[in-house]
Amino acid sequence: MLLEVNGITKSFGGLVAVNNLQFNVDKGDVIGLIGPNGSGKTTSFNLISGHLRPDEGRILFNGTDITGLKTHKICRRGIARTFQLTKPFGGMTAIQNVMVGKLYGGKSAENVKKAEQSCRRILEFVGLEGKESVEAHTFGTVDRKRLEIARALATEPELLLLDEMMSGLTPTEMEQALKLVKAISDSGVTLIVVEHVMKAIMNISSKLVVLNYGEKIAEGNPQEVVSDQKVVDAYLGE
C-alpha cells in the first residue's frame, strides 16, 4: 500500500470541509478524485501534501505516518502536487523554475550541472523542449500547466497529485494532456487526479473516489461508480 488515508477530517469554523475520509492508493494506481464544487477535493490534496493538518485521522505513506508533516518534508518523502491556479516564478526561465523543484524539493542533492541536465530531460518529457530559456511569465495556459507538472516531476515523486490540469484546455490540448498523464503513469509514478472533465477522468482512472459535502459517497471501478445513483444525483445529473 503506497498511501493510506484513514478517517481524516478538516473543519474551518463551523464548515466541515472533509469528513472522515478514507481510501487507499496502491503503487501504479491512477485514482480519480471527483465531486461537485466545494466537495472537499482540493482540501483533501492540501491535507495529503501537508498544506493543512487534519483535525482527526491519519495519513500513511509507504507505511510511515506523515500526518501533519511540513510540506517540504512530505515532498522529500515522495509526494508532489500541482495547483489548479498555476503560479510559476514569472521572472525566471522555464529551466530555472524546474531546477527549483530539483534542487530544493528533490530527494537527493545534486550539483547544478547535473540538475540542469535532468531538468532539460523533464522539460522535453512534458512538451516544453526548446523553451528552456523562455521566462515563465510569457507562457500561456497550456505551457504554464506543463511547467507546473515539470517542476513537480523534478522532485522525483512516487505519488503525484494533479489538480484540474484539464481546465481551460481545448479538446486537442486535452488529448495531449491525457497522453502526458499516461506517460507519467507509465514512467512509474502513481497518480491521484482531481478533474471535472468526466471524459478525461474516465479515460485515465483505474479507480474513482467520489466526494460530496466532504464525505466519500462512492469508490470503485469508474464504470460502476458513474452508474451509482448517489453519484448521479450529487454530481453527474440525469
C-alpha positions as CSV (number, residue, x, y, z in Angstrom):
1,M,0.0,0.0,0.0
2,L,1.5,3.3,-1.1
3,L,-0.9,5.8,0.6
4,E,-3.5,5.2,3.3
5,V,-5.9,7.9,4.1
6,N,-7.5,6.9,7.4
7,G,-10.6,8.9,8.6
8,I,-9.2,12.4,8.0
9,T,-11.5,15.3,9.0
10,K,-10.9,19.0,8.5
11,S,-13.2,21.8,9.6
12,F,-13.0,25.6,9.0
13,G,-15.1,27.1,11.8
14,G,-18.5,25.5,11.5
15,L,-17.8,24.2,8.0
16,V,-16.7,20.6,7.8
17,A,-14.7,20.5,4.5
18,V,-13.6,16.9,4.7
19,N,-15.4,14.4,7.0
20,N,-13.9,11.0,8.0
21,L,-12.4,10.5,4.5
22,Q,-10.9,7.0,4.0
23,F,-9.3,5.5,0.9
24,N,-6.1,3.6,-0.1
25,V,-3.8,4.0,-3.1
26,D,-1.7,1.2,-4.4
27,K,1.5,1.7,-6.4
28,G,0.7,2.2,-10.1
29,D,-2.9,3.4,-9.4
30,V,-4.4,6.3,-11.2
31,I,-7.1,7.5,-8.8
32,G,-9.7,10.0,-10.0
33,L,-11.0,12.2,-7.1
34,I,-14.2,13.7,-8.3
35,G,-17.2,15.6,-6.9
36,P,-19.1,18.9,-7.2
37,N,-17.5,22.2,-6.4
38,G,-16.9,22.6,-2.7
39,S,-17.0,18.8,-2.1
40,G,-13.5,18.8,-0.4
41,K,-11.3,17.6,-3.3
42,T,-8.6,20.3,-3.0
43,T,-8.8,20.3,0.8
44,S,-8.0,16.6,0.6
45,F,-5.0,17.4,-1.6
46,N,-3.9,20.0,0.9
47,L,-4.2,17.5,3.8
48,I,-2.2,14.8,2.0
49,S,0.5,17.2,0.8
50,G,0.9,18.9,4.2
51,H,-0.5,22.3,3.4
52,L,-3.2,21.6,6.0
53,R,-3.2,19.4,9.1
54,P,-6.2,17.2,9.7
55,D,-8.3,17.7,12.9
56,E,-8.7,14.0,13.1
57,G,-7.4,10.9,11.3
58,R,-4.0,9.7,10.0
59,I,-2.2,9.7,6.7
60,L,0.3,6.9,6.0
61,F,2.8,6.9,3.1
62,N,4.8,3.8,2.5
63,G,3.7,2.6,5.9
64,T,5.0,5.8,7.7
65,D,2.8,8.3,9.4
66,I,3.2,11.6,7.6
67,T,0.2,13.3,9.3
68,G,0.9,17.0,9.9
69,L,4.5,17.0,8.5
70,K,5.7,20.2,6.8
71,T,5.2,20.3,3.1
72,H,8.9,20.2,2.2
73,K,9.3,17.1,4.3
74,I,6.4,15.3,2.7
75,C,7.7,16.4,-0.7
76,R,11.1,14.9,0.0
77,R,9.4,11.6,1.1
78,G,8.0,11.3,-2.4
79,I,4.7,13.2,-2.7
80,A,4.4,16.1,-5.1
81,R,1.4,18.1,-6.3
82,T,0.3,20.7,-8.8
83,F,-2.2,23.5,-8.3
84,Q,-5.3,24.4,-10.2
85,L,-4.1,28.1,-10.3
86,T,-0.5,27.8,-11.6
87,K,2.0,30.1,-10.0
88,P,5.4,29.8,-11.8
89,F,8.2,32.1,-10.9
90,G,7.4,34.6,-13.6
91,G,10.7,36.3,-13.9
92,M,12.6,33.1,-14.1
93,T,13.1,30.9,-17.1
94,A,11.4,27.5,-17.6
95,I,14.5,25.6,-16.6
96,Q,15.2,27.8,-13.6
97,N,11.6,27.0,-12.4
98,V,12.1,23.3,-12.8
99,M,15.5,23.5,-11.1
100,V,13.9,24.9,-8.0
101,G,12.0,21.7,-7.7
102,K,15.1,19.6,-8.4
103,L,17.5,21.3,-6.1
104,Y,15.2,22.2,-3.2
105,G,12.4,19.7,-3.3
106,G,14.1,16.6,-4.6
107,K,15.1,13.6,-2.5
108,S,18.8,13.8,-3.2
109,A,21.1,16.8,-3.5
110,E,22.8,17.2,-6.9
111,N,25.3,19.7,-8.3
112,V,23.8,22.4,-10.5
113,K,25.2,20.9,-13.8
114,K,23.6,17.5,-13.2
115,A,20.4,19.2,-12.0
116,E,20.2,21.2,-15.2
117,Q,20.7,18.1,-17.4
118,S,17.9,16.3,-15.6
119,C,15.6,19.3,-15.8
120,R,16.1,19.6,-19.6
121,R,15.0,16.0,-19.9
122,I,11.9,16.7,-17.8
123,L,11.0,19.8,-19.9
124,E,11.3,17.7,-23.0
125,F,9.2,15.0,-21.5
126,V,6.3,17.4,-20.7
127,G,6.5,19.1,-24.2
128,L,8.5,22.2,-23.4
129,E,11.6,21.3,-25.4
130,G,13.1,24.4,-26.9
131,K,11.5,26.7,-24.3
132,E,14.1,26.2,-21.6
133,S,15.3,29.8,-21.7
134,V,11.9,31.4,-22.0
135,E,10.7,33.4,-19.0
136,A,7.6,31.8,-17.4
137,H,5.5,34.9,-17.4
138,T,5.3,34.8,-21.2
139,F,3.7,31.3,-21.1
140,G,0.0,30.7,-22.0
141,T,-2.3,28.3,-20.1
142,V,-1.1,25.1,-21.6
143,D,2.6,25.8,-21.2
144,R,2.1,27.0,-17.6
145,K,0.4,23.7,-16.8
146,R,3.2,21.8,-18.4
147,L,5.7,23.8,-16.4
148,E,3.8,23.2,-13.2
149,I,3.9,19.4,-13.9
150,A,7.6,19.6,-14.8
151,R,8.5,21.3,-11.5
152,A,6.6,18.7,-9.6
153,L,8.3,15.8,-11.5
154,A,11.7,17.3,-10.8
155,T,11.2,16.4,-7.1
156,E,11.2,12.7,-8.2
157,P,7.8,11.8,-6.7
158,E,6.4,8.3,-6.1
159,L,2.9,9.9,-5.8
160,L,1.8,12.9,-7.9
161,L,-1.4,14.9,-7.1
162,L,-2.7,16.6,-10.2
163,D,-5.3,19.3,-9.5
164,E,-7.5,20.1,-12.6
165,M,-4.8,20.1,-15.2
166,M,-7.5,19.8,-17.9
167,S,-9.4,23.0,-17.0
168,G,-9.3,25.7,-19.7
169,L,-7.9,23.4,-22.4
170,T,-9.3,22.9,-25.9
171,P,-10.2,19.3,-27.0
172,T,-6.9,19.0,-28.8
173,E,-4.9,20.3,-25.8
174,M,-6.9,17.9,-23.6
175,E,-5.9,15.0,-25.7
176,Q,-2.3,16.0,-25.4
177,A,-2.7,16.3,-21.6
178,L,-4.2,12.8,-21.4
179,K,-1.2,11.4,-23.3
180,L,1.1,13.2,-20.8
181,V,-0.8,11.7,-17.8
182,K,-0.5,8.2,-19.3
183,A,3.3,8.8,-19.9
184,I,3.7,9.9,-16.3
185,S,1.9,6.8,-15.1
186,D,3.9,4.5,-17.5
187,S,7.1,6.0,-16.0
188,G,6.2,4.5,-12.6
189,V,4.6,7.5,-10.9
190,T,1.3,6.8,-9.0
191,L,-1.3,9.5,-9.6
192,I,-4.3,11.0,-7.8
193,V,-6.2,13.3,-10.2
194,V,-8.8,15.9,-9.4
195,E,-10.7,16.6,-12.5
196,H,-14.2,17.9,-13.6
197,V,-13.9,16.7,-17.2
198,M,-15.6,13.3,-16.9
199,K,-14.4,12.1,-20.3
200,A,-10.9,12.7,-19.3
201,I,-11.2,11.2,-15.8
202,M,-12.9,8.1,-17.2
203,N,-10.1,7.6,-19.7
204,I,-7.2,7.7,-17.3
205,S,-8.5,6.4,-13.9
206,S,-8.1,2.8,-12.6
207,K,-10.4,3.8,-9.7
208,L,-12.7,6.7,-8.8
209,V,-13.3,8.2,-5.3
210,V,-16.4,10.5,-5.2
211,L,-16.8,13.2,-2.6
212,N,-19.9,15.2,-1.8
213,Y,-20.1,17.8,1.1
214,G,-16.7,16.5,2.3
215,E,-17.8,12.9,2.6
216,K,-17.0,9.9,0.4
217,I,-20.2,8.7,-1.3
218,A,-18.7,6.1,-3.7
219,E,-15.5,4.4,-4.6
220,G,-14.5,1.8,-7.2
221,N,-14.4,0.9,-10.8
222,P,-15.1,4.0,-13.0
223,Q,-18.0,2.4,-14.9
224,E,-19.6,1.2,-11.7
225,V,-19.2,4.4,-9.9
226,V,-20.7,6.6,-12.6
227,S,-23.8,4.3,-12.6
228,D,-24.3,4.7,-8.9
229,Q,-27.5,6.6,-8.2
230,K,-25.9,8.6,-5.4
231,V,-23.2,9.8,-7.7
232,V,-25.7,10.7,-10.5
233,D,-27.8,12.7,-8.0
234,A,-24.9,14.5,-6.4
235,Y,-22.7,15.2,-9.3
236,L,-23.5,13.9,-12.8
237,G,-27.2,14.8,-13.1
238,E,-29.6,13.0,-15.4
